[in-house]
Amino acid sequence: MYASAFLSRRARSLMARCSKLVCSWLVFVLIVSGVEQASANSTDSGRKLVLASWNMAWLADLRAPDFWSICRSGNGRDLPRDSHPPCDAYHRLGIGDAAAYEAIKLRAVRAALADLATRGADVIALQEVQGPIALARVLPSEFRMVCLTTRDDGLNLAFVVRRGHEAALECREIVALSLEDDPTVKRPVRRGLELTFRWGGHEIAMLNIHLKAACPRGRMDDGGNAACRVLQAQAAPLEDWIEQQARADRGFMVIGDWNRDLEQEVRGGFPARSDGGDPASPVTAALVRNLYAEINDGDPPQSAVELAKVDRSAASAAGCHEALDHLVVGEALRRRLDPASLEDGRVKGRLVRVPPAASDHCILEASLVLMK
């Protein structure tokens, strides 16, 4: 296991005696315990924190021949029920075997991550990662995986940090976002992944998300779109997480693949709910019309959030999704930032193009700068 390379001899001994499920969480706890012993070069020592988010488009370890032979036989074209990607995930790239996957997909991913390291990223939220082995094969030496979610599918989320900037206190899976405990949801979606760390003397919580796809624009309360109904159900656990951070007086942000054009919602000034109800009242999933207004109801007041202002011009040239990846920053954290680093009072971000074979998503990148 890739993560075990970070552990002490005692930790590896404990790992050897635990079950698969317990081990998954123990990896997180032990890695985090080591990460807490960060050097003087941690994020606390600097005012600037460079964040990034990237949907890696089915990054997996596909060296075993069985996957490719099953796909060639025509028996595995459906979406995966386990940790493997669908057979058609790489068709557009002309990939049909392990050698082509290595030469085309992984080579492009490594180039994109190397570029991210050169640009000075400190904390990276990743989506669509099969597991630690797949990530280890492409991760530059400048970065270290801190944690990843543990669902048995090919769409896990991970956090990566720059070595020397490891001030993490805790990783936690937000299971509620997957709706896997909701009997009305036939196919659960991705869990959230929380990383809590100290920066500038304050505790910061960062939530990595990959919400339900296929409801990018328009009214979410369109009864004819099953994907929208799933996204509606994710509004409550997402808002719950935001309000938990606010009540704990913790600076927070949410970053990742929202699969929703939040900027269109904001520009339109659309209401949160189809019945015009107060979004501060308990959420009724079927009434959620627009996601951003629903989660940003200002109750409690410290739960207010601000959408980062993202330069999306790279999307047209790179052929990546233009409006699905977002950074939302809690008001308490935003007030601690240097006004000179903001644009119209908002955190500035940009999409960064990647090699076409790497992913159909550009990288979302943003810099947070504390006041002196």
C-alpha positions in Angstrom: 0.0 0.0 0.0 1.4 3.4 -1.0 0.3 5.1 2.2 2.2 2.7 4.3 5.5 4.2 3.1 4.7 7.2 5.3 4.2 5.2 8.5 6.6 4.3 11.3 7.6 0.7 12.2 5.0 0.7 15.0 2.3 2.0 12.7 3.0 -0.8 10.1 2.8 -3.3 12.9 -0.7 -2.0 13.8 -1.7 -2.1 10.2 -0.8 -5.7 9.9 -3.3 -6.7 12.6 -6.3 -4.7 11.5 -9.2 -5.4 9.2 -9.5 -3.8 5.8 -12.2 -1.3 6.9 -10.4 -0.3 10.1 -7.0 -0.2 8.2 -8.4 2.4 5.8 -9.2 4.8 8.6 -6.1 3.9 10.5 -4.0 5.0 7.5 -5.7 8.4 7.7 -5.1 8.7 11.5 -1.5 7.6 11.4 -0.6 9.7 8.4 -2.2 12.7 10.0 -0.3 12.1 13.3 2.9 12.3 11.4 1.9 15.3 9.4 1.1 17.2 12.6 4.9 17.2 13.3 5.4 19.5 10.3 8.6 21.4 10.0 9.1 25.2 10.5 8.4 25.5 6.8 4.7 24.7 7.3 1.8 26.9 6.0 1.8 28.7 9.4 5.1 30.4 8.4 3.7 32.0 5.3 1.0 34.4 4.3 0.3 32.8 1.0 -1.5 29.5 0.4 -1.8 28.2 -3.2 -4.8 25.9 -3.6 -5.8 23.7 -6.6 -8.5 21.3 -7.5 -8.6 18.8 -10.3 -10.9 16.1 -11.6 -8.5 13.6 -13.0 -11.0 11.7 -15.2 -10.8 8.1 -14.0 -7.2 7.9 -12.8 -6.7 4.2 -12.1 -4.0 1.5 -11.8 -4.8 -0.6 -14.9 -1.7 -2.7 -15.3 -3.6 -6.0 -14.6 -4.5 -7.5 -18.0 -8.0 -8.7 -16.8 -9.5 -5.2 -17.1 -8.5 -4.8 -20.8 -9.5 -8.4 -21.8 -12.9 -8.0 -20.2 -13.4 -4.8 -22.0 -12.4 -6.3 -25.3 -14.8 -9.1 -24.8 -17.6 -6.6 -24.5 -18.8 -7.7 -21.1 -17.8 -4.6 -19.1 -19.2 -1.5 -20.8 -21.5 -0.5 -18.0 -20.4 1.9 -15.2 -18.3 0.1 -12.6 -19.8 -1.6 -9.5 -16.4 -1.9 -8.0 -13.1 0.0 -8.1 -12.6 -0.1 -11.9 -13.5 2.5 -14.5 -16.0 1.9 -17.2 -14.6 0.3 -20.4 -15.4 3.4 -22.5 -13.7 5.8 -20.2 -10.6 6.1 -22.5 -12.1 5.4 -25.9 -11.8 9.1 -27.0 -8.1 8.9 -26.4 -7.6 5.7 -28.4 -6.5 3.7 -25.4 -7.2 0.0 -25.5 -4.5 -1.6 -23.4 -2.2 -1.0 -20.5 0.7 0.2 -22.6 -1.4 2.8 -24.3 -2.8 3.9 -21.0 0.7 4.4 -19.7 1.9 6.2 -22.8 -1.1 8.5 -23.3 -3.1 9.0 -20.2 -0.5 8.7 -17.4 2.2 10.6 -19.3 -0.2 13.5 -19.7 -1.3 13.4 -16.0 2.3 13.4 -14.8 3.0 16.5 -17.0 0.0 18.3 -15.5 1.0 17.5 -12.0 4.7 18.5 -12.6 3.4 21.8 -13.9 1.3 22.3 -10.8 4.4 21.6 -8.6 6.3 24.2 -10.6 3.6 26.8 -10.0 3.9 26.3 -6.3 0.7 24.5 -5.3 0.5 23.8 -1.5 -2.8 21.9 -1.1 -4.5 20.0 -4.0 -8.0 18.5 -3.9 -8.3 15.7 -6.4 -11.4 13.9 -7.7 -11.8 10.6 -9.7 -8.9 8.8 -8.1 -9.2 5.0 -7.9 -6.9 4.6 -5.0 -3.4 5.3 -3.4 -1.5 3.1 -5.9 -2.9 4.9 -8.9 -2.0 8.2 -7.4 1.5 7.1 -6.4 2.3 6.3 -10.0 1.8 9.9 -11.1 2.5 12.1 -8.1 5.7 14.2 -8.3 8.2 14.0 -5.5 7.3 17.5 -4.4 3.9 16.3 -3.2 2.6 13.8 -0.6 -0.8 12.2 -0.4 -2.5 13.0 2.9 -5.7 11.0 2.6 -8.4 9.8 0.3 -11.9 8.4 0.6 -12.5 4.7 0.9 -15.5 3.8 -1.2 -15.0 0.7 -3.4 -15.3 2.5 -6.7 -13.1 4.3 -9.1 -14.2 7.8 -8.1 -12.6 8.5 -4.8 -11.4 11.9 -3.6 -7.9 12.7 -2.3 -5.9 15.5 -0.7 -2.3 16.1 -1.7 0.1 18.6 0.0 3.5 20.0 -0.8 6.2 18.5 1.3 7.2 21.1 4.0 3.6 22.5 4.0 2.1 19.6 6.0 0.2 21.3 8.8 -2.8 19.0 8.6 -4.6 18.1 11.8 -7.2 15.7 10.6 -8.8 14.1 7.6 -12.4 13.0 7.7 -14.8 11.4 5.2 -18.1 13.1 4.9 -20.2 10.0 4.2 -23.5 11.9 4.2 -22.7 13.5 0.9 -22.7 10.2 -0.9 -26.3 9.5 0.1 -25.3 5.8 0.6 -27.5 5.6 3.7 -30.6 7.0 1.8 -32.8 4.0 0.8 -34.4 6.1 -2.0 -31.1 6.6 -3.8 -30.4 3.5 -6.0 -26.8 4.4 -6.7 -24.9 6.4 -4.1 -22.5 9.1 -5.3 -19.2 10.4 -4.1 -18.3 11.1 -0.4 -16.8 14.4 0.6 -13.3 14.6 2.1 -12.4 17.2 4.7 -8.9 18.3 5.5 -8.4 20.5 8.6 -5.1 22.3 9.0 -3.6 25.4 10.7 -2.7 28.5 8.8 -1.8 31.9 10.1 -2.6 30.7 13.7 -6.1 29.7 12.7 -7.7 26.3 12.2 -9.0 25.9 8.6 -11.4 23.3 7.2 -11.3 22.5 3.5 -14.0 20.3 2.0 -13.2 18.5 -1.3 -16.4 17.6 -3.2 -17.5 15.9 -6.4 -21.3 16.3 -6.6 -23.8 14.5 -8.8 -23.4 15.1 -12.5 -26.0 15.8 -15.3 -27.8 18.7 -13.6 -25.4 21.6 -14.6 -27.9 24.4 -15.2 -31.5 25.3 -15.0 -34.0 24.5 -12.2 -33.0 21.6 -10.0 -36.6 21.0 -9.2 -37.3 19.7 -12.7 -39.0 16.5 -11.9 -38.0 14.9 -15.2 -34.3 14.9 -14.4 -33.3 12.1 -12.1 -29.8 13.5 -11.7 -31.2 16.8 -10.4 -33.2 14.9 -7.7 -30.0 13.3 -6.4 -28.2 16.7 -6.4 -31.2 18.2 -4.5 -30.6 15.5 -1.9 -27.0 16.5 -1.5 -27.9 20.1 -0.6 -28.8 19.3 3.0 -25.6 17.4 4.0 -23.5 20.1 2.2 -25.2 22.9 4.1 -24.9 20.9 7.3 -21.1 20.7 6.9 -20.9 24.5 6.3 -23.0 25.3 9.3 -20.9 22.9 11.5 -17.8 24.8 10.6 -19.4 28.1 11.2 -20.7 27.1 14.7 -17.2 25.8 15.5 -15.8 29.3 14.6 -13.6 27.7 12.1 -12.5 29.3 8.8 -13.6 27.1 5.9 -13.9 26.6 2.2 -15.4 24.1 -0.2 -13.6 23.2 -3.4 -14.0 20.7 -6.2 -16.2 19.5 -9.0 -19.7 20.9 -8.1 -21.1 19.7 -11.5 -23.2 22.8 -11.3 -22.8 26.3 -12.8 -23.0 28.3 -9.6 -22.0 31.5 -11.4 -25.1 31.3 -13.5 -27.2 30.9 -10.4 -25.6 34.0 -8.9 -25.9 36.1 -12.0 -29.5 35.2 -12.3 -30.3 35.9 -8.7 -32.5 32.9 -8.7 -34.4 31.8 -5.5 -33.2 28.9 -3.4 -36.6 27.1 -3.4 -39.4 26.6 -5.8 -42.0 27.6 -3.2 -40.2 30.8 -2.3 -39.6 29.5 1.2 -36.9 30.7 3.5 -33.7 28.7 2.8 -32.7 29.1 6.5 -35.5 26.7 7.4 -34.8 22.9 7.2 -34.2 21.7 3.7 -36.9 19.8 1.8 -34.9 18.2 -1.1 -37.7 18.3 -3.6 -38.1 22.1 -3.2 -34.4 23.0 -3.8 -34.3 25.0 -7.0 -30.8 26.5 -6.9 -27.9 25.1 -4.9 -25.8 28.2 -4.1 -28.7 30.2 -2.7 -29.8 27.1 -0.6 -26.4 26.6 1.1 -25.7 30.4 1.5 -28.7 31.3 3.6 -26.6 33.2 6.2 -28.0 31.3 9.2 -26.0 31.3 11.3 -24.5 34.6 10.1 -20.9 33.2 10.2 -22.0 30.5 7.7 -22.1 33.0 4.8 -19.9 32.1 1.8 -18.5 33.9 -1.2 -17.9 32.4 -4.6 -14.3 32.8 -5.9 -14.0 34.9 -9.1 -12.5 32.5 -11.6 -10.9 33.4 -14.9 -12.3 30.6 -17.1 -10.8 31.7 -20.4 -8.5 28.6 -20.6 -11.5 26.4 -21.0 -12.3 27.4 -24.5 -8.8 26.7 -25.7 -8.3 23.5 -23.7 -11.6 22.0 -24.4 -12.3 21.4 -20.8 -15.5 22.0 -18.8 -15.9 25.7 -18.3 -18.3 26.1 -15.3 -18.3 23.0 -13.1 -15.3 23.5 -10.8 -15.6 26.1 -8.1 -14.1 27.4 -4.9 -16.4 28.8 -2.2 -14.8 30.6 0.8 -16.5 31.2 4.2 -16.9 34.8 5.1 -14.9 34.5 8.3 -11.9 33.2 6.4 -12.3 35.8 3.6 -12.2 38.6 6.1 -8.7 37.5 7.2 -7.4 37.8 3.6 -5.3 40.7 2.3 -7.8 43.0 0.4 -5.1 43.6 -2.2 -5.2 39.9 -3.1 -9.0 40.0 -3.8 -10.9 41.2 -6.8 -14.2 43.0 -6.0 -13.8 41.5 -2.5 -13.6 38.0 -3.9 -10.8 35.4 -3.9 -9.3 35.3 -7.4 -8.9 32.0 -9.2 -8.3 30.7 -12.7 -8.6 27.6 -14.8 -5.2 26.2 -16.0 -5.2 24.0 -19.1 -3.8 20.5 -19.0 -2.6 18.2 -21.8 -5.8 17.0 -23.6 -5.2 13.4 -22.8 -4.9 14.1 -19.0 -8.5 15.0 -18.3 -11.6 16.7 -19.6 -11.3 19.1 -16.7 -8.8 22.0 -16.4 -7.2 22.6 -13.0 -8.8 25.2 -10.8 -6.1 27.2 -9.1 -6.4 30.0 -6.5 -4.1 31.9 -4.1 -5.1 33.0 -0.6 -3.0 35.7 1.1 -3.4 36.6 4.7 -3.4 40.2 5.9 -0.1 41.3 7.5 
